[in-house]
Amino acid sequence: MPEHPLQGEAARWFDSLRDRLVAGFEAIEDERPGDTPPGRFVRTPWSRPGGGGGVMAILKGRVLEKAGVNVSVVEGEFSSEFRGRIPGATDDPRFWAAGVSVVVHPCSPHVPAAHMNTRMIVTTRAWFGGGADLTPVFADADDTAAFHRALKSACDAADPGYHPRFKTWCDEYFFLPHRREARGVGGIFFDELNSGDAAADFGFVRGVGLAFLDVYPQLIRRHMHRPWTADERRAQLIKRGRYVEFNLLYDRGTLFGLKTGGNPEAVLMSLPPEVAWP
């Protein structure tokens, strides 16, 4: 398999970030009183027939209706159908990939749904990718500003040019052409990041993960105790329908996971537990 000096460190970082996110979300579950017990993550290991595997961690709680924090470290060969789409895989189809993926669908329509993932891929080349974005049912200007501010800080620490570039990329990527609407209020998105300084690129990836770990729990806590109406819940379910449409029709991560023999349950972890269409 292809090798890179940062592979081991990257895989350990994704595990570490997963554990910190899990602990943070479980602490939020403890903060809301209720008749039902606070949610706890259930971790399910899985193995990939072609090499490697991962751990799927899913929580179903009283604040977070469904939260998934998955990690994977996989290796193998891209199919002849898929290798032409991957940098460095045309002449040598072997690959190694690791990453963490986070998706949260809150119970309250007033708490925005969120997504974050970061990954490292090694073929005959090596690069990082990922991003984070926010999908509220009812957009809140303060939430949006706080989320973008946190990601801008992470970008600026690495390269002042990153944020305008990756914010625009996110706005263009998380867009449903058939609906002619954005999935949410944006964030950042980047792929094939290879500046020539792998350590610096990895530092940026860590910064994105830490920014999300810091800001998103703040947004949950702002709104998690607010009551909601049946009409607001219905609006949330319809908004989730847009989320499903994007992930099944356009999302690169979904395609990559399924085309490389990933666990379908882990790949489709991003789908909400309950959804409606008008």
N, C-alpha and C positions, 0 to 999 in steps of 0.2 A: 504494500500500500504506500501511497505518497506520504512523505514525512515533512514536518516543519518544526522548528525549535519551540514554537509557542503552543503546540497542540495540547500537551499535558496541562500547562498552566491555564489555557483557555477552558478546557473541560472542567478543571477544578473550580474556576471562577463561576461558570454557569451553575454548577452544583451549589456553590456557596450563596449565590444570589437567589437561587430557588429557595434555599432554607430560610433566608432572611425575609423573603416575600411571604412564605408560608407562615412564619412566626408573626409577621405584621398583620396579615389578614385574620389569623386566629385571634389575635389580641383585640381586633375590632369586633369580632363576633362576641367576645366576652363583655364588651362595653354596652351592648344593648340588652336591656332586660326583656324577658319574655317567658311564655309558658313552655316553649320548646328549648331544648339544650342548644348551646352555641355550636355552630358548625365546626367540624374538624376535617382536615384533609385526609383522604384515603389515598395511599400511594400504591400504585400497581406497576411492578416492573414488567417490561416486555423485551423480547429478543427479536432481532431482525434476521431472517434466514440467511441473507447474504453477508452478514457481519455486523456486530455491535447491537445496540438496542437503546433503551432508555427507561425512564420512570415517569409515569403519568400520575399527577397528583390533583385530585378533584375534591372540592369542598361544596357542599350544599347546605346553606345556613339560613339564619334569620336576618342577617344584614345583606349577605351576598347570596343571591339565589343560586348562582353557579359561578365558581371561580376555578380556573385551571392553571396550574403552573407545571409545565412539562419540561424535562431535559432529555436530550438524546445525544448519543455519540455513535455514529454509524459509519460504516465503510463498505466498499464493494466496487462494483462497476456500473456505470450508467448504461442503460439500454441503447441500442443503436438509434432508436427513435429519439431519445432524449439528449444524447451526448453533444449533438451539434448546437444545443442551446446553452451549454455550460462552458465558460471560458477555460481553455486548457484541456478540454476533454476530447477533442476531436481525434488527436493522434494517440492518446492514452486515456482510456475511459475510466481508469481507477480513480477513486475519490475517498476522502475522509471528511466528515462534517460533524460539527457539534454545535449545540445551541440551547437556548432557553426561550420558552414561549409562554406568555401570560395573557389570559383573557378573563375579564370579570364582567358578569352580568348581575347587577345589584337587584335586590328586591324592590327598592323604592324607585319610582320614576324620576325622583328628584336627584338621585345620585347617578352621575354619568357612567356609562359603560366605558371600559378602557381596554387597550391592547398594547403589549410591548413584546418585542422579540429581538434578540441579538444572536448572531451566529458567526462561526468561522468555517470556511470551506477550503479544502486543499485538493487541488488536482496537480497538474504540472505547474500551476500557479497557485497562489494563496490570497485570500481576501476575506474581508468582513462585511456583514450586512446587517440590516435590522431597522428599527424605528419604534415609534410609539405614537399613538393617536387616541383621541378622546371622542366618544360618541354619546352626547347627552340627548335625552328626549326633549328637554326644554333647555335650550342654550342659556347659560349663565355667564355674563361678561366677566365677572370676577374669577370664576373657575377657569374659563378659557385663557384669561391673561396669566393666571398663576401657572397653568400647565405649560404654556408657551414660554414663559419666563424661565422656568426650570430647565427646559430643553435647550433654550438659547444659551443659558449659562454653561451647560455641558458642552455645547458646540463651540462656544467662544473660547473655552479653556484649551481646546485642541487647535482650532483654526477659525478666525473670525469670518471666513468665507463660507463655513459649513452651514450655518443656520439659514441664511437666505436661500441657499441652494437646496438644502434638504427639506426645508419647509415647503418650498414650491413643489418639489418632487412629491411630497406627501399629499399636497392638495390635488395634484394631477393624478396620483396613483389611486387614492381612496375616493374615487368618483365613479358613480354608476351611470354609464353612458345611456342605457336604455331608460333610466329615470330622469336623466339630465339633472342630477343632484349629487351633492357631496354626501359621503357616508356619515361624516360627523363634522367637528370643528377643526380637524387637522392635528398636526404635530410635526414630526419629522419622519423621513424615510430615506434610506441610503442602501446602496448595494454595490458590490464589486469594489469596495474601498481598499485600495492598495496604493498608499502614498509613496511607497518606497521605504518607509520606516514602519515596520510591522509592530514594533513595541509602542510607537505613538498611536497607531491605529487601534491597537488593543486597549491602550489607555483611554481612548475616546469611547470605545465600546463599553468599558467599565463605567465611565462617566454617565453614559446614557442610562444604564441600568440603575445606578445610584440616584440619578435625578428622578426617575420614575418611582423608585422605592420611597423617596422623600415626599414628592408632591402628591401622588395619587391618594395615599391614605388620608392626607389632609382634606382632600375634596370629599372623600367618603364621609368623614366625620362632620363636615359642614352641614350635611343634609340628611344623614341617616335617621335622625329622630323625627323628621317632619312627617306628618300624616299625608295620605294621598287619597284621591277619589277613584271611583270605578272608571270614570272617563279618563283620568290620568293613567291608570293601569292599561286601559285599552290603547291609548296612544303609545305607551311603552311597547306593547306587544307588536303593534304595527311597525314601529321604528326597528324593532328586532328583525322584522321581516326583511327590511332593507339590508341589515347586517348579513342575514343568511344569503340573500341574493348575491351580494358582493363576494362573499367567501367561496361560494360554490361556482360562480361564473368567472371570476377574475383573479382571485388571490394567488400569488406566486407560491407562497408557502404551502398552500393546500396542494397545488399541482406537484411541487417538488416532493412533498412527503409521500403522496400516493404513487408517483412515478418511480420513486427509489425504494419501494417496498416497506415504507413505514407502517406502524400500527394504525389502522384506520380510525380506531377510537381516539388515539392520541392526536392524529392529524385533524380530526373533526371535532376536537375538544372545544374549538372556538364557537361552535353553534350553541345558541341559547336554549334553555330547557323548555321554554314555552314561547310560542310566537303566534301571530295572527296576521292575516291579510284583510284588507277592506272588503 
